[in-house]
Amino acid sequence: MSAKLFTASEAVRRIERTSLRVQQPASSGGMVSLAMGEPDFDTPPRIIEAAAEALKSGYTHYAPLLGDPALCQALADDVSARSGNPVRPGEILVTHGGTAGLAAAILSIVNPGDRVVIPDPTYSLYADLVNMAGGICIPMPCRADLHWDLARLATVMEDAKLFVFCNPGNPTGIVHHREEIDALGRLVNRYNTLVIADEAYSDLVFTERPFTSVLQVPAFAGRTLFCQTFSKTYAMTGWRVGYLAGPAEMIAAAARVHNSVNGSVNSAVQRAALVALTECQDDIKRMYDVYRQRRLLMIDGLSSIPELTLNEPEGAFYCFPAYSLPIPAIDMVSLLREQGVAVRPGSEFGAAGEGHLRLSYAASSETINEGIRRLKRGLAGLR
Ligand SMILES: Cc1ncc(COP(=O)(O)O)c(C=O)c1O
């Protein structure tokens, strides 16, 4: 008998063995979903018009590999304005969304056996990519209030090559404040650690404190890839456009991966991204104001459920309550689906997410109200 013709590569099998990502079953007709990780807004019309216009005017060819020059310049200006330092050519790479930016970043840094510290819980793509590269994930459990345990972070950082994190946090909705970011900056300098800072939700911050980006903290310069996406801020999830910013040497390495796997980003989409970046401040504000209202609505609703404990969500569009029932999160999510409400299991984002649910308020007020009602009834029935 002939040997088995196909076996997936070790890289694929490592992801299969370790991935916590769960494929959500398709929602049936009556299901109320608070499970989505994407804006429920449509892309602002002027961005759509810019893409249509670009296609009509001939933006149908390959774009330069690092990105459309006008978009790269606008991104460089934006990053310079935030960091206070000039961004030079070769320090920006336009990517196929945040996903390809993260993939290019991680695959260009991590060798087999390298240790990579990742907060737990966090966005599950990071661990999948580290495992794909053959690296070793060191999960760093967050405190009960979902902020970093800095003493613990110091102990795991010592022999790590890389630290990957998002701020604001998915799934926690936490915004790491200036003191935390400064403390991280000191640690990565002490241990000479590289950093990938994913600020996908940085325009969705609802605290009184101003947001602190790694771009504003000199300790991160020279060792950090800043990862950004147009998906969340501009409601452009389907367009697949984002970017990396960082030292030219690190960007060149990430570009090598991105160009090998993805190639340049669609020319017309990059023209639309330019319009988003430079002309859509009022659209951002409009959507932000709606999220702010919905966040209060969801906090109010969740606070009325006795089985839940909620740390105040500070950013992104997620709430991440802990529940008090002795049921694994995966089973809890299935039981709640039977009650007609879809949410995400906290364990999908790391072992320390067990006992939590992730709810998204990127949904209409009616959906939030009805979802909370079903959640309340469902949890009461399981007591
Ligand atoms: C923290 C974080 N980073 C990156 C992404 C990827 O975004 P995209 O690939 O749509 O740009 C997501 C998507 O959910 C996310 O939550």
The ligand as a MOL file (V3000), in Angstrom:
LIG
                    3D

  0  0  0     0  0            999 V3000
M  V30 BEGIN CTAB
M  V30 COUNTS 16 16 0 0 0
M  V30 BEGIN ATOM
M  V30 1 C -6.3690 42.9840 18.7880 0
M  V30 2 C -6.5810 42.7190 17.3410 0
M  V30 3 N -5.5570 42.8790 16.5000 0
M  V30 4 C -5.6790 42.6330 15.1970 0
M  V30 5 C -6.8670 42.2010 14.6620 0
M  V30 6 C -6.9100 41.8720 13.1840 0
M  V30 7 O -7.5730 42.8140 12.4750 0
M  V30 8 P -7.6460 42.7990 10.8840 0
M  V30 9 O -6.8980 41.6480 10.3700 0
M  V30 10 O -9.0910 42.7790 10.5330 0
M  V30 11 O -7.0360 44.0960 10.4740 0
M  V30 12 C -7.9730 42.0120 15.4930 0
M  V30 13 C -9.2540 41.5150 14.9580 0
M  V30 14 O -10.1550 41.1500 15.6400 0
M  V30 15 C -7.8250 42.2760 16.8730 0
M  V30 16 O -8.8360 42.1070 17.7220 0
M  V30 END ATOM
M  V30 BEGIN BOND
M  V30 1 1 1 2
M  V30 2 1 2 3
M  V30 3 2 2 15
M  V30 4 2 3 4
M  V30 5 1 4 5
M  V30 6 1 5 6
M  V30 7 2 5 12
M  V30 8 1 6 7
M  V30 9 1 7 8
M  V30 10 2 8 9
M  V30 11 1 8 10
M  V30 12 1 8 11
M  V30 13 1 12 13
M  V30 14 1 12 15
M  V30 15 2 13 14
M  V30 16 1 15 16
M  V30 END BOND
M  V30 END CTAB
M  END
